[in-house]
Amino acid sequence: MIVGYIRVSTQEQNTARQLEKLSGQCEKLFVEKISGKNTDRPELQRMMDFVRQGDTVMVESYSRFSRSTRDLFDLIGQLDAKGVSFVSLKEKVDTSTPEGRLIMTFFAGLAQFERELILQRQAEGIAIAKAAGKYTGRQPVKFDHDAFRAAYTAWKAGRTTAAQAMRTLGLKPNTFYRRVRDLERGTL
């Protein structure tokens, strides 16, 4: 089965151009109007769950499938693991062919190269900043154990809410609950 995926970033944008390219070629279409900044998209997830071995996922352009190279390769890897091919019409990529797999491998190599260059430049910049005395690394967060214990006790006794305790302590929910776990385990 050829399954199409169509995405535009906002509700105001129109899917007509993509529909025109895919509708005659695809037996089933998944369409959504949501940012492609990550893979947390309902129709994308439904499509990934729907496809089976031997299917092909077709997109007008791989930028409609994913906005980041890493997410693109992760998604294609998931499809490959299920025995599903990927076709991008604009870029003329078809992973069911040796040429298409070569092109995707080339793209993956470029993405890895780009990531390594970014890390290298970052390390060089940090070294220069350290030598100039301008970089000290991440500073430890000051934490008042007594204030936390008092807020925790008030929260557990029902005298305050967790949200009020977080505001008082200046903590985000994940930090607050991580500290609660630590306190309850006796590691705080």
C-alpha positions in Angstrom: 0.0 0.0 0.0 1.2 3.5 -0.8 0.5 5.8 2.1 0.8 9.6 1.8 1.7 12.0 4.5 0.8 15.7 4.1 1.7 18.4 6.5 1.6 22.2 6.7 2.7 24.2 9.7 -0.4 26.3 10.5 -4.2 26.1 10.3 -4.1 29.0 7.8 -1.9 27.2 5.3 -3.3 25.2 2.4 -2.6 21.5 1.7 -3.9 21.7 -1.9 -0.5 21.6 -3.6 0.6 18.5 -1.7 -2.8 16.9 -2.1 -2.6 17.4 -5.9 0.8 15.6 -6.0 -0.1 12.7 -3.8 -3.8 12.0 -4.1 -3.6 10.1 -7.4 -0.7 7.9 -6.2 -1.7 7.1 -2.6 -4.3 4.7 -1.3 -4.5 6.4 2.1 -3.5 9.9 3.2 -2.6 11.3 6.6 -3.0 15.1 6.7 -2.2 17.5 9.5 -1.7 21.2 10.1 1.0 21.3 12.8 4.6 22.4 13.1 7.2 19.9 12.0 9.7 21.0 14.7 9.5 17.5 16.3 7.9 14.2 15.7 5.2 14.6 18.3 2.4 14.9 15.7 -0.8 12.9 16.0 -1.3 12.1 12.3 2.4 11.2 11.9 2.2 8.8 14.8 -1.0 7.3 13.4 0.6 6.8 10.1 3.7 5.3 11.6 1.5 2.8 13.5 -0.6 2.1 10.4 2.1 1.2 7.9 3.1 -2.5 7.5 5.9 -4.4 5.9 5.8 -3.9 2.1 4.1 -0.5 2.3 5.6 2.8 1.0 5.3 6.2 2.7 5.2 9.0 0.1 5.7 12.7 0.7 5.8 15.7 -1.6 9.1 16.8 0.0 11.0 15.4 3.0 10.7 18.8 4.6 7.0 18.0 5.0 7.9 14.8 6.8 10.5 16.3 9.1 12.1 19.7 9.7 15.3 18.3 11.3 17.8 15.9 9.7 18.1 13.8 12.9 14.3 13.3 13.1 14.2 12.5 9.3 16.7 9.8 9.7 15.1 8.5 12.9 11.7 8.3 11.1 13.2 6.6 8.1 15.0 4.2 10.4 11.7 3.3 12.0 10.1 2.7 8.6 13.1 0.6 7.5 12.8 -1.5 10.6 9.2 -2.2 9.7 10.1 -3.1 6.1 8.5 0.2 4.8 10.0 2.2 2.0 10.1 6.0 1.9 9.6 8.1 -1.2 10.1 11.9 -1.5 8.8 13.2 -4.8 10.6 16.5 -4.9 14.0 15.1 -4.0 13.4 12.0 -6.1 14.4 9.7 -3.2 13.1 6.2 -3.0 14.6 4.0 -0.3 13.3 0.8 -2.0 16.1 1.3 -4.6 19.8 1.0 -4.2 20.2 4.6 -5.5 17.6 5.9 -3.0 19.4 4.1 -0.1 22.7 5.6 -1.3 21.3 9.1 -1.4 19.9 8.7 2.2 23.2 7.3 3.4 24.9 10.3 1.8 22.5 12.7 3.5 23.0 10.8 6.9 26.8 11.2 6.5 26.4 14.9 5.8 24.2 15.3 8.8 26.7 13.5 11.0 29.6 15.6 9.6 27.6 18.8 10.3 26.9 17.7 13.9 30.6 16.9 14.5 31.6 20.3 13.1 29.2 22.1 15.4 30.6 20.2 18.4 34.2 20.9 17.3 33.5 24.7 17.0 31.7 24.7 20.3 34.7 23.0 22.0 37.1 25.5 20.4 34.9 28.4 21.5 34.8 27.1 25.1 38.6 26.6 25.2 39.1 30.2 24.0 36.6 31.6 26.5 38.3 29.5 29.3 41.7 30.8 28.4 40.3 34.4 28.5 38.7 33.7 31.9 35.3 34.2 30.6 33.9 30.7 30.9 33.4 29.0 34.2 30.9 26.3 33.0 27.5 25.8 34.4 27.1 27.3 37.9 25.5 25.1 40.5 22.0 26.0 41.5 21.8 27.3 45.1 19.3 25.1 47.0 17.9 25.8 50.4 17.3 22.4 52.0 15.5 23.8 55.0 13.1 25.9 52.9 12.4 22.9 50.7 11.6 20.6 53.7 9.3 23.3 55.1 7.4 23.6 51.8 7.3 19.9 51.4 5.9 19.4 55.0 3.2 22.1 54.3 2.3 20.5 51.0 2.0 17.0 52.5 -0.1 18.4 55.4 -2.5 20.0 53.0 -1.7 23.6 54.1 -0.5 24.5 50.6 -0.6 23.2 47.0 2.3 21.8 45.1 2.0 24.7 42.7 2.2 27.2 45.6 5.2 25.4 47.0 6.9 25.5 43.5 6.3 29.2 43.2 7.6 29.9 46.7 10.8 27.8 46.1 11.2 29.1 42.5 11.3 25.5 41.2 9.9 24.0 38.0 7.6 21.0 38.3 10.2 18.4 37.2 12.8 19.8 39.7 10.2 20.0 42.5 9.0 16.4 42.1 12.6 15.1 41.6 13.5 16.7 44.9 10.4 15.2 46.5 11.4 11.8 45.4 14.9 12.4 46.7 13.6 13.6 50.1 11.2 10.6 50.3 14.0 8.2 49.5 16.2 9.8 52.1 18.8 11.0 49.6 18.2 14.7 50.0 
